Amino acid sequence: GAAIAYQINSRIALGVAGKYLHQKILFESSEGWSVDAGAMARWEDKGLAAGVAVNHAGNMNHFLSQKPTLPTTLRGGIAYERSTGKLGSALVTADALAIRDSSPQFRGGLEFRAPSYIALRVGAVQGIDAQTFSLGFGLFIKQIQFDYAFIPHRDNLEDGHRFSLGFEL
């Protein structure tokens, strides 16, 4: 695949990615292509950002006796961040996701970030039967960021734990 992004101005950015797809089982194979595209807008003075994207828009040729359909996905989201003075900042997010032939999903989240070192997070999900909410935190030490999320699951599924470690160069 290949991708390119372009910042039109200080407020608007666009991106597009193209992918070659190939699947094979024993002697049978299928090929195709897929495109992802998105746009994002920021209003820094208002603490607002919004984005929209389409993923997996494309086509595959026949595989055995079936023609695979890609999980074309449309997603959009909005975020609002507000300073709480010396206490830090608060962030509110909301997004929606629609995958071809599936029920739509909706997510929302809240983050409180203390000045420069810790963030506390809570999120809610609608449209996924086994998941309803998540809890997490982030630690920021100089150029290092550590994030953790706890995701409880229902229906006898194990709870999820997500970790990430980031470095700012």
LOMAR-407104 format. One line per field, with one value per residue: residue in one letter; y, x, z negated of N, C-alpha, C, CB in turn. Coordinates in nm, 4 decimals. Glycine has a CB too. Example, Ala and Ser with C-alpha at 12.3 -4.5 7.8 and 13.67 -1.06 7.14 Angstrom:
BEGIN
nuro <- A|S;
n.y <- -0.5690|-0.2250;
n.x <- 1.3190|1.2850;
n.z <- -0.7800|-0.7080;
ca.y <- -0.4500|-0.1060;
ca.x <- 1.2300|1.3670;
ca.z <- -0.7800|-0.7140;
c.y <- -0.3300|0.0030;
c.x <- 1.3200|1.2900;
c.z <- -0.7800|-0.7870;
cb.y <- -0.4473|-0.0598;
cb.x <- 1.1308|1.4084;
cb.z <- -0.9046|-0.5725;
This chain:
BEGIN
nuro <- G|A|A|I|A|Y|Q|I|N|S|R|I|A|L|G|V|A|G|K|Y|L|H|Q|K|I|L|F|E|S|S|E|G|W|S|V|D|A|G|A|M|A|R|W|E|D|K|G|L|A|A|G|V|A|V|N|H|A|G|N|M|N|H|F|L|S|Q|K|P|T|L|P|T|T|L|R|G|G|I|A|Y|E|R|S|T|G|K|L|G|S|A|L|V|T|A|D|A|L|A|I|R|D|S|S|P|Q|F|R|G|G|L|E|F|R|A|P|S|Y|I|A|L|R|V|G|A|V|Q|G|I|D|A|Q|T|F|S|L|G|F|G|L|F|I|K|Q|I|Q|F|D|Y|A|F|I|P|H|R|D|N|L|E|D|G|H|R|F|S|L|G|F|E|L;
n.y <- -0.1185|0.2330|0.5662|0.9064|1.2327|1.5588|1.8841|2.1283|2.3862|2.5652|2.4598|2.2457|1.9105|1.6454|1.3003|1.0024|0.6580|0.3837|0.0374|-0.2775|-0.5917|-0.9333|-1.2703|-1.6126|-1.9588|-2.2658|-2.3598|-2.1750|-1.8361|-1.4814|-1.1450|-0.7893|-0.4467|-0.1628|0.1372|0.3968|0.6952|1.0208|1.3120|1.5929|1.8459|2.1304|2.3562|2.5347|2.7580|2.7266|2.4816|2.2564|1.9671|1.7741|1.4846|1.2731|0.9599|0.7099|0.3674|0.0780|0.0747|-0.0774|-0.3506|-0.7022|-0.9860|-1.2973|-1.5674|-1.8957|-2.0101|-1.7782|-1.4224|-1.2126|-0.9617|-0.6495|-0.5070|-0.2371|0.0715|0.3449|0.6236|0.8704|1.1473|1.3613|1.5993|1.7776|2.0010|2.1504|2.3884|2.3618|2.5476|2.5799|2.3187|2.1505|1.9951|1.9142|1.6675|1.5795|1.3283|1.1925|0.9426|0.7727|0.4659|0.2800|-0.0248|-0.2142|-0.4171|-0.4508|-0.3640|-0.0201|0.1429|0.3258|0.5518|0.7081|0.9328|1.0487|1.2517|1.3512|1.5555|1.6082|1.8746|1.8128|1.5451|1.3212|1.1406|1.0684|0.8393|0.7551|0.5551|0.4852|0.2458|0.1680|-0.0735|-0.2890|-0.6040|-0.7434|-0.5531|-0.2588|-0.0414|0.1322|0.1841|0.3902|0.5145|0.7560|0.8176|1.0702|1.1411|1.3476|1.2936|1.0575|0.8469|0.6565|0.4427|0.2924|0.0745|-0.0656|-0.3062|-0.4330|-0.7354|-0.9006|-1.2030|-1.4344|-1.3746|-1.3023|-1.0308|-0.7287|-0.5852|-0.3134|-0.1836|0.0809|0.2323|0.5244|0.7361|1.0575|1.2155;
n.x <- 0.0813|0.0208|0.0359|-0.0762|-0.0767|-0.2134|-0.1886|-0.4109|-0.4548|-0.4047|-0.6172|-0.7472|-0.6989|-0.6215|-0.6281|-0.5244|-0.5152|-0.3989|-0.4384|-0.3094|-0.4576|-0.4358|-0.5237|-0.4778|-0.5335|-0.4015|-0.4093|-0.5818|-0.6655|-0.7213|-0.7456|-0.7326|-0.8244|-0.8096|-0.9240|-0.8616|-0.9820|-0.9757|-1.0725|-0.9904|-1.0712|-0.9774|-1.0473|-0.8697|-0.8815|-1.1279|-1.1108|-1.1946|-1.2304|-1.2871|-1.3585|-1.3802|-1.4012|-1.3565|-1.3118|-1.1605|-1.2838|-1.3435|-1.2622|-1.2733|-1.1677|-1.3246|-1.3142|-1.2608|-1.5809|-1.7037|-1.7528|-1.5598|-1.6602|-1.5530|-1.5099|-1.6403|-1.6193|-1.7586|-1.6781|-1.6969|-1.6117|-1.5931|-1.4284|-1.3867|-1.2013|-1.1210|-0.9659|-0.9003|-0.7899|-0.5411|-0.5709|-0.5585|-0.6804|-0.9883|-1.1325|-1.3714|-1.5120|-1.6735|-1.7868|-1.8906|-1.9481|-1.9885|-2.0114|-2.0191|-2.3040|-2.3398|-2.4478|-2.4624|-2.2089|-2.1497|-1.9498|-1.8201|-1.6259|-1.4473|-1.1877|-0.9720|-0.7036|-0.4319|-0.2014|0.0584|0.1386|-0.0391|-0.3293|-0.6713|-0.9187|-1.2413|-1.4713|-1.7502|-1.9488|-2.1713|-2.3475|-2.1818|-2.2123|-2.0718|-1.9346|-1.9374|-1.8208|-1.5107|-1.2104|-0.9288|-0.5870|-0.3235|0.0261|0.2682|0.5937|0.8446|0.9587|0.8231|0.5407|0.2983|0.0250|-0.2733|-0.5525|-0.8476|-1.0763|-1.3700|-1.5420|-1.8434|-2.0454|-1.8881|-1.6353|-1.2903|-1.1595|-1.0272|-0.7009|-0.5192|-0.2126|0.0147|0.3132|0.4819|0.7148|0.8439|1.0225;
n.z <- 0.0000|0.0291|-0.0938|-0.1274|-0.2616|-0.3027|-0.4151|-0.3902|-0.4929|-0.8032|-0.9336|-0.7950|-0.6880|-0.4604|-0.3626|-0.1877|-0.1069|0.0779|0.1453|0.2399|0.2585|0.1667|0.1440|0.0533|0.0584|0.0510|0.3763|0.4749|0.5338|0.4827|0.5913|0.5431|0.4769|0.2562|0.1040|-0.1266|-0.2687|-0.4114|-0.6044|-0.8061|-1.0374|-1.2291|-1.4898|-1.6588|-1.8303|-1.9473|-2.0636|-1.9289|-1.7225|-1.4274|-1.2307|-0.9395|-0.7712|-0.5182|-0.4882|-0.3435|-0.0892|0.2030|0.4253|0.4855|0.6773|0.7858|0.5503|0.5235|0.5418|0.4710|0.4437|0.2672|0.0337|-0.0693|-0.3978|-0.3913|-0.5485|-0.7191|-0.9049|-1.1630|-1.3719|-1.6635|-1.8715|-2.1741|-2.3569|-2.6644|-2.8670|-3.2144|-3.3746|-3.6241|-3.6983|-3.4776|-3.1872|-3.0154|-2.8097|-2.5709|-2.3753|-2.0824|-1.8622|-1.5615|-1.3886|-1.1006|-0.9561|-0.6597|-0.6198|-0.8965|-1.2304|-1.3348|-1.5333|-1.8309|-2.0125|-2.3056|-2.5040|-2.7950|-2.9168|-3.1691|-3.2091|-3.4030|-3.4630|-3.2548|-3.3382|-3.4030|-3.2890|-3.3212|-3.2177|-3.0777|-2.8991|-2.6804|-2.5035|-2.2413|-2.0606|-2.0420|-2.1490|-2.3543|-2.4989|-2.6987|-2.8361|-2.9184|-3.1071|-3.1885|-3.1933|-3.1460|-3.1460|-3.1486|-3.0960|-3.0494|-2.7282|-2.7012|-2.6813|-2.8443|-2.8152|-2.9396|-2.9250|-3.0565|-2.9668|-3.0262|-2.9498|-2.8489|-2.8345|-2.8890|-2.7927|-2.8134|-3.0084|-2.8682|-2.8309|-2.7462|-2.6423|-2.5738|-2.4544|-2.4002|-2.2291|-2.2030|-1.9624;
ca.y <- 0.0000|0.3636|0.6689|1.0441|1.3268|1.6964|1.9848|2.2369|2.5077|2.5344|2.4009|2.1292|1.8136|1.5347|1.1879|0.8919|0.5431|0.2791|-0.0910|-0.3966|-0.7008|-1.0672|-1.3805|-1.7402|-2.0827|-2.3695|-2.3176|-2.0755|-1.7017|-1.3688|-1.0180|-0.6733|-0.3183|-0.0943|0.2773|0.4658|0.8404|1.0913|1.4566|1.6387|1.9913|2.1752|2.4941|2.5395|2.8638|2.6794|2.3514|2.1622|1.8949|1.6794|1.4095|1.1735|0.8727|0.5869|0.2671|-0.0485|0.0899|-0.1412|-0.4638|-0.8245|-1.0768|-1.4209|-1.6601|-2.0206|-1.9816|-1.6590|-1.2946|-1.1501|-0.8202|-0.5829|-0.4446|-0.0921|0.1342|0.4905|0.6660|1.0136|1.1772|1.4998|1.6122|1.9123|2.0109|2.2769|2.4062|2.3799|2.6333|2.5141|2.1764|2.0763|2.0105|1.8104|1.6330|1.5021|1.2770|1.1104|0.8985|0.6722|0.3746|0.1945|-0.1237|-0.2777|-0.5330|-0.4609|-0.2572|0.0907|0.1500|0.4616|0.5560|0.8375|0.9260|1.1655|1.2466|1.4638|1.5526|1.6983|1.9390|1.7517|1.4162|1.2090|1.1547|0.9664|0.8251|0.6636|0.5503|0.4071|0.1894|0.1122|-0.1439|-0.4093|-0.6791|-0.7905|-0.4436|-0.1401|0.0725|0.1092|0.2769|0.3912|0.6275|0.7803|0.8835|1.1479|1.1768|1.4079|1.2554|0.9216|0.8373|0.5217|0.4402|0.1658|0.0718|-0.1866|-0.3213|-0.5511|-0.7982|-0.9900|-1.3267|-1.5263|-1.3355|-1.2487|-0.8861|-0.6815|-0.4905|-0.2580|-0.1019|0.1390|0.3093|0.6144|0.8208|1.1774|1.2457;
ca.x <- 0.0000|0.0863|-0.0516|-0.0307|-0.1611|-0.1848|-0.2513|-0.4546|-0.4217|-0.3860|-0.7395|-0.7991|-0.6030|-0.6811|-0.5380|-0.5755|-0.4252|-0.4391|-0.3800|-0.3246|-0.5002|-0.4146|-0.5468|-0.4503|-0.5416|-0.3483|-0.3892|-0.6836|-0.6291|-0.8040|-0.6752|-0.8191|-0.7695|-0.8876|-0.8870|-0.9036|-0.9708|-1.0289|-1.0536|-0.9962|-1.0733|-0.9514|-1.0708|-0.7870|-0.9271|-1.2487|-1.0836|-1.2808|-1.1762|-1.3834|-1.3027|-1.4631|-1.3175|-1.4105|-1.2060|-1.1843|-1.3687|-1.2703|-1.3187|-1.1937|-1.2232|-1.3806|-1.2308|-1.3361|-1.7086|-1.7626|-1.6858|-1.5487|-1.6947|-1.4703|-1.5889|-1.6374|-1.6508|-1.7702|-1.6647|-1.6849|-1.5979|-1.5748|-1.3634|-1.3884|-1.1098|-1.1354|-0.8731|-0.9603|-0.6969|-0.4248|-0.6004|-0.5264|-0.7770|-1.0901|-1.1565|-1.4931|-1.5102|-1.7854|-1.7702|-1.9826|-1.8830|-2.0834|-1.9444|-2.1141|-2.3784|-2.3339|-2.5153|-2.3720|-2.1510|-2.1307|-1.8557|-1.7987|-1.5218|-1.4090|-1.0517|-0.9230|-0.5576|-0.3642|-0.0913|0.1819|0.1896|-0.1324|-0.4634|-0.7686|-1.0117|-1.3552|-1.5363|-1.8727|-1.9676|-2.3023|-2.3445|-2.0996|-2.2834|-1.9877|-1.8602|-2.0185|-1.7417|-1.3689|-1.1448|-0.7866|-0.5054|-0.2011|0.1343|0.3537|0.7195|0.9305|0.9168|0.7705|0.3989|0.2501|-0.1203|-0.3332|-0.6985|-0.9137|-1.1994|-1.4421|-1.6272|-1.9505|-2.0618|-1.7771|-1.5116|-1.1909|-1.1444|-0.9166|-0.6038|-0.4393|-0.0990|0.0932|0.4281|0.5183|0.8311|0.8448|1.1607;
ca.z <- 0.0000|0.0266|-0.1498|-0.1194|-0.3355|-0.2651|-0.5000|-0.3031|-0.5674|-0.9447|-0.9861|-0.7220|-0.6342|-0.3858|-0.3420|-0.1084|-0.0999|0.1706|0.1069|0.3227|0.1719|0.2218|0.0511|0.1182|-0.0174|0.1391|0.5142|0.5092|0.4878|0.5245|0.5825|0.5497|0.4348|0.1542|0.0817|-0.2485|-0.2522|-0.5272|-0.6178|-0.9442|-1.0545|-1.3662|-1.5288|-1.7796|-1.9206|-2.0149|-2.1214|-1.8585|-1.6069|-1.3699|-1.1194|-0.8721|-0.6886|-0.4613|-0.4835|-0.2731|0.0297|0.3111|0.4959|0.4956|0.7776|0.7296|0.4756|0.5352|0.6078|0.4100|0.4634|0.1358|0.0193|-0.1695|-0.5055|-0.3735|-0.6765|-0.7256|-1.0439|-1.1869|-1.5133|-1.7050|-2.0013|-2.2310|-2.4702|-2.7366|-2.9777|-3.3470|-3.4489|-3.6834|-3.7173|-3.3556|-3.0790|-2.9996|-2.6699|-2.5456|-2.2383|-2.0365|-1.7241|-1.5093|-1.2964|-1.0283|-0.8718|-0.5675|-0.6680|-1.0426|-1.3039|-1.3653|-1.6667|-1.8805|-2.1247|-2.3668|-2.6051|-2.8732|-2.9680|-3.2485|-3.2053|-3.4956|-3.3898|-3.2063|-3.3834|-3.4116|-3.2317|-3.3622|-3.1054|-3.0828|-2.7688|-2.6679|-2.3701|-2.2094|-1.9328|-2.0567|-2.2529|-2.4641|-2.5623|-2.7246|-2.8811|-2.9440|-3.1992|-3.1612|-3.2340|-3.0725|-3.2193|-3.0580|-3.1615|-2.9466|-2.5934|-2.7064|-2.7155|-2.8707|-2.8239|-2.9787|-2.9245|-3.1029|-2.8901|-3.0716|-2.8489|-2.8944|-2.7571|-2.9174|-2.7254|-2.9068|-3.0082|-2.7863|-2.8863|-2.6358|-2.6831|-2.4656|-2.4974|-2.2923|-2.2469|-2.1190|-1.9227;
c.y <- 0.1242|0.4661|0.8061|1.1312|1.4677|1.7899|2.1062|2.3720|2.4693|2.4634|2.2663|2.0429|1.6997|1.4224|1.0800|0.7819|0.4428|0.1495|-0.1965|-0.5114|-0.8345|-1.1690|-1.5113|-1.8526|-2.1950|-2.3137|-2.2122|-1.9394|-1.5985|-1.2425|-0.9042|-0.5484|-0.2568|0.0474|0.3227|0.6150|0.9079|1.2392|1.4925|1.7898|2.0230|2.3232|2.5117|2.6428|2.8227|2.5432|2.2391|2.0977|1.7956|1.6095|1.3110|1.0909|0.7587|0.4915|0.1447|-0.0354|0.0290|-0.2640|-0.5806|-0.9092|-1.2082|-1.5061|-1.7886|-1.9888|-1.8552|-1.5344|-1.2249|-1.0036|-0.7628|-0.5182|-0.2922|-0.0248|0.2852|0.5277|0.8171|1.0385|1.3244|1.4999|1.7585|1.9120|2.1492|2.2786|2.4225|2.4588|2.5554|2.3643|2.0923|2.1030|1.8935|1.7926|1.5461|1.4576|1.1970|1.0676|0.7912|0.5929|0.2875|0.1063|-0.1924|-0.4042|-0.5545|-0.3464|-0.1446|0.0847|0.2962|0.4552|0.6985|0.8240|1.0584|1.1451|1.3710|1.4506|1.6570|1.7574|1.8482|1.6143|1.3003|1.2423|1.0387|0.9614|0.7283|0.6692|0.4623|0.3639|0.1409|0.0456|-0.2642|-0.4859|-0.7113|-0.6785|-0.3238|-0.0194|0.0331|0.2162|0.2769|0.5125|0.6399|0.8503|0.9495|1.1922|1.2197|1.3686|1.1151|0.9254|0.6898|0.5287|0.2993|0.1803|-0.0655|-0.1934|-0.4474|-0.6037|-0.8872|-1.1188|-1.4213|-1.4981|-1.2797|-1.0968|-0.8477|-0.5818|-0.4424|-0.1663|-0.0390|0.2237|0.3939|0.7005|0.9392|1.2136|1.3920;
c.x <- 0.0852|-0.0148|0.0107|-0.1299|-0.1183|-0.2600|-0.2825|-0.4224|-0.4091|-0.5072|-0.7755|-0.6850|-0.6800|-0.5790|-0.6046|-0.4693|-0.4834|-0.3676|-0.4086|-0.3558|-0.4796|-0.4437|-0.5283|-0.4660|-0.5076|-0.3284|-0.4883|-0.6427|-0.7269|-0.7220|-0.7756|-0.7467|-0.8637|-0.8336|-0.9417|-0.8875|-1.0325|-0.9988|-1.0671|-0.9928|-1.0524|-0.9843|-1.0016|-0.8367|-1.0516|-1.2281|-1.1601|-1.2069|-1.2815|-1.3176|-1.4025|-1.3708|-1.3999|-1.2918|-1.2532|-1.2851|-1.2912|-1.3404|-1.2200|-1.2527|-1.2642|-1.2736|-1.3100|-1.4677|-1.7746|-1.6833|-1.6787|-1.5931|-1.6104|-1.5592|-1.5830|-1.6935|-1.6562|-1.7641|-1.6510|-1.6773|-1.5748|-1.5117|-1.3663|-1.2999|-1.1188|-1.0356|-0.9515|-0.8650|-0.5782|-0.4460|-0.5655|-0.6258|-0.8747|-1.1162|-1.2813|-1.4891|-1.6364|-1.7555|-1.8712|-1.9098|-1.9893|-2.0045|-2.0497|-2.1735|-2.3698|-2.4118|-2.4167|-2.3242|-2.1305|-2.0402|-1.8476|-1.6940|-1.5002|-1.2666|-1.0266|-0.7724|-0.5027|-0.2442|0.0301|0.2212|0.0897|-0.2658|-0.5487|-0.8778|-1.1247|-1.4234|-1.6595|-1.8893|-2.1111|-2.2912|-2.2527|-2.1581|-2.1977|-1.9169|-1.9509|-1.9355|-1.5950|-1.3185|-0.9960|-0.7168|-0.3857|-0.1014|0.2275|0.4773|0.8172|0.8812|0.8572|0.6240|0.3625|0.0989|-0.1672|-0.4853|-0.7463|-1.0492|-1.2708|-1.5344|-1.7316|-1.9459|-1.9427|-1.6514|-1.4163|-1.1882|-1.0217|-0.8300|-0.5192|-0.3319|-0.0375|0.2041|0.4707|0.6387|0.8195|0.9885|1.1834;
c.z <- 0.0000|-0.0233|-0.1324|-0.1974|-0.2978|-0.3592|-0.4125|-0.3647|-0.7140|-1.0048|-0.9224|-0.6673|-0.5680|-0.3730|-0.2597|-0.1061|-0.0019|0.1340|0.2127|0.2275|0.2425|0.1121|0.1255|0.0167|0.0795|0.2797|0.5602|0.4542|0.5433|0.5051|0.5897|0.5030|0.3320|0.1381|-0.0534|-0.2219|-0.3733|-0.5238|-0.7646|-0.9461|-1.2019|-1.3790|-1.6637|-1.8792|-1.9988|-2.0816|-2.0548|-1.7410|-1.5591|-1.2515|-1.0642|-0.7822|-0.6320|-0.4465|-0.4058|-0.1591|0.1461|0.3627|0.4940|0.6077|0.7103|0.6615|0.4628|0.6049|0.5526|0.4459|0.3265|0.1394|-0.0927|-0.2757|-0.4967|-0.4985|-0.6619|-0.8723|-1.0527|-1.3356|-1.5379|-1.8436|-2.0436|-2.3548|-2.5318|-2.8520|-3.1078|-3.4362|-3.5009|-3.7034|-3.5950|-3.2454|-3.0788|-2.8508|-2.6624|-2.4000|-2.2091|-1.8937|-1.6902|-1.4016|-1.2323|-0.9320|-0.7861|-0.6293|-0.8192|-1.1049|-1.3328|-1.5104|-1.7026|-2.0027|-2.1775|-2.4748|-2.6739|-2.9212|-3.0504|-3.2523|-3.3010|-3.4232|-3.3746|-3.2601|-3.3861|-3.3457|-3.2822|-3.2571|-3.1367|-2.9463|-2.7729|-2.5228|-2.3566|-2.0727|-1.9322|-2.1745|-2.3741|-2.5393|-2.5834|-2.7674|-2.8949|-3.0397|-3.1670|-3.2162|-3.1418|-3.1620|-3.1190|-3.1351|-3.0531|-2.8082|-2.5875|-2.7502|-2.7311|-2.8866|-2.8583|-2.9733|-2.9714|-3.0339|-2.9374|-2.9610|-2.9163|-2.8137|-2.7692|-2.8358|-2.8304|-2.8972|-2.9266|-2.8605|-2.7696|-2.6933|-2.5590|-2.5267|-2.3789|-2.3296|-2.1524|-2.0896|-1.8990;
cb.y <- 0.0002|0.4028|0.6417|1.0911|1.3043|1.7232|2.0239|2.2263|2.6203|2.6617|2.4966|2.1748|1.7590|1.5813|1.1312|0.9383|0.4783|0.3199|-0.1366|-0.4258|-0.6834|-1.0841|-1.3724|-1.7415|-2.1028|-2.4920|-2.4356|-2.1170|-1.6667|-1.3625|-1.0051|-0.6957|-0.2227|-0.1714|0.3686|0.4193|0.8884|1.0322|1.5366|1.5802|2.0528|2.1490|2.5287|2.5692|2.9907|2.6712|2.3535|2.2330|1.8214|1.7519|1.3373|1.2411|0.8175|0.6126|0.2272|-0.1529|0.2426|-0.1771|-0.4250|-0.9036|-1.1030|-1.5023|-1.6026|-2.0872|-2.1001|-1.6746|-1.2054|-1.1601|-0.8004|-0.4769|-0.4913|-0.0499|0.0948|0.5429|0.5980|1.0907|1.0976|1.5779|1.5587|1.9585|1.9804|2.2963|2.5284|2.2426|2.7010|2.5785|2.1583|1.9286|2.0211|1.8469|1.5597|1.5861|1.1901|1.1880|0.8468|0.7379|0.2884|0.2801|-0.2279|-0.3116|-0.6552|-0.4601|-0.3110|0.2249|0.0711|0.5296|0.5051|0.8945|0.8795|1.1887|1.2343|1.4661|1.5772|1.6242|2.0669|1.8411|1.4327|1.1698|1.1575|0.9969|0.7785|0.7012|0.5001|0.4884|0.0735|0.2230|-0.0504|-0.3746|-0.8065|-0.8862|-0.4035|-0.1706|0.1264|0.1097|0.2375|0.3829|0.6129|0.8628|0.7821|1.2718|1.0572|1.3646|1.2641|0.8334|0.9059|0.4601|0.4882|0.1226|0.1045|-0.1884|-0.3274|-0.5189|-0.8807|-0.9220|-1.2932|-1.6673|-1.2303|-1.3075|-0.8318|-0.6195|-0.5561|-0.1801|-0.1862|0.2241|0.2173|0.7026|0.7422|1.2962|1.1699;
cb.x <- -0.0923|0.1418|-0.0797|-0.0179|-0.1507|-0.2239|-0.1585|-0.6043|-0.5301|-0.3575|-0.8525|-0.8907|-0.5086|-0.7296|-0.4918|-0.6126|-0.4040|-0.4081|-0.4341|-0.1949|-0.6479|-0.2685|-0.6886|-0.3084|-0.6842|-0.4424|-0.3976|-0.8226|-0.4845|-0.9387|-0.5698|-0.9438|-0.7493|-0.8833|-0.9407|-0.8194|-1.0401|-0.9741|-1.1566|-0.8801|-1.2076|-0.8039|-1.2260|-0.6432|-0.9554|-1.3638|-1.1152|-1.4076|-1.0418|-1.5156|-1.1773|-1.5798|-1.1993|-1.4842|-1.1624|-1.2328|-1.4062|-1.1328|-1.3547|-1.1914|-1.1203|-1.4493|-1.1895|-1.3606|-1.8031|-1.7697|-1.7614|-1.4049|-1.8474|-1.3786|-1.5382|-1.7180|-1.5477|-1.9030|-1.5443|-1.8027|-1.4857|-1.7103|-1.2175|-1.5344|-0.9654|-1.2819|-0.7809|-0.9942|-0.7680|-0.3913|-0.7467|-0.5210|-0.7053|-1.2220|-1.0332|-1.6235|-1.3858|-1.9220|-1.6285|-2.1130|-1.7758|-2.1908|-1.8651|-2.0450|-2.3293|-2.1873|-2.5768|-2.4413|-2.0170|-2.2674|-1.7147|-1.9295|-1.3938|-1.5062|-0.9486|-0.9851|-0.5051|-0.3207|-0.0500|0.2888|0.2443|-0.1546|-0.4589|-0.8285|-0.9373|-1.4556|-1.4398|-1.9962|-1.8674|-2.4149|-2.3030|-1.9451|-2.3366|-1.8860|-1.7382|-2.1210|-1.7956|-1.2868|-1.1705|-0.7631|-0.4602|-0.2280|0.2120|0.2771|0.7772|1.0781|1.0342|0.8547|0.3096|0.3180|-0.1840|-0.2858|-0.7545|-0.9284|-1.1702|-1.5232|-1.5422|-2.0899|-2.0841|-1.8209|-1.5386|-1.0501|-1.1335|-0.9686|-0.5145|-0.5295|0.0062|0.0037|0.5446|0.4003|0.9623|0.7704|1.1972;
cb.z <- -0.1177|0.1682|-0.2981|0.0301|-0.4906|-0.1172|-0.6216|-0.2750|-0.5467|-1.0220|-0.9668|-0.6064|-0.7465|-0.2454|-0.4751|0.0365|-0.2405|0.3170|-0.0295|0.4098|0.1309|0.2770|-0.0124|0.1802|-0.0830|0.1424|0.6044|0.4539|0.5301|0.4439|0.6945|0.4667|0.5566|0.0192|0.1966|-0.3752|-0.1208|-0.6530|-0.5307|-1.0277|-1.0026|-1.4062|-1.5360|-1.7432|-1.8420|-1.9155|-2.2660|-1.8091|-1.6427|-1.3257|-1.1618|-0.7890|-0.7698|-0.3218|-0.6258|-0.3707|0.0576|0.2662|0.6407|0.3594|0.8918|0.8392|0.3349|0.3945|0.5921|0.2582|0.5707|0.0848|-0.0093|-0.1034|-0.6438|-0.2473|-0.7829|-0.6576|-1.1096|-1.1247|-1.5725|-1.7045|-1.9965|-2.2658|-2.4269|-2.7889|-2.9533|-3.4117|-3.5644|-3.8159|-3.7508|-3.3838|-2.9429|-3.0762|-2.6073|-2.5767|-2.2147|-2.0453|-1.7002|-1.4529|-1.3683|-0.9513|-0.9579|-0.4338|-0.5985|-1.0924|-1.4356|-1.3381|-1.6747|-1.9149|-2.0820|-2.4237|-2.5442|-2.9932|-2.8533|-3.3942|-3.0616|-3.6271|-3.4603|-3.2346|-3.5170|-3.5576|-3.0742|-3.5043|-2.9815|-3.1995|-2.6628|-2.7159|-2.3434|-2.2107|-1.8249|-2.0791|-2.1955|-2.4116|-2.4770|-2.8306|-3.0149|-2.8117|-3.3494|-3.0160|-3.3799|-2.9465|-3.3094|-2.9988|-3.2462|-2.9652|-2.4990|-2.8029|-2.6066|-2.9977|-2.6918|-3.1211|-2.7827|-3.2594|-2.7368|-3.1985|-2.7491|-2.8810|-2.6118|-2.8921|-2.6118|-2.8778|-3.1523|-2.6592|-3.0004|-2.5340|-2.7609|-2.3698|-2.5484|-2.2556|-2.2222|-2.1875|-1.7992;
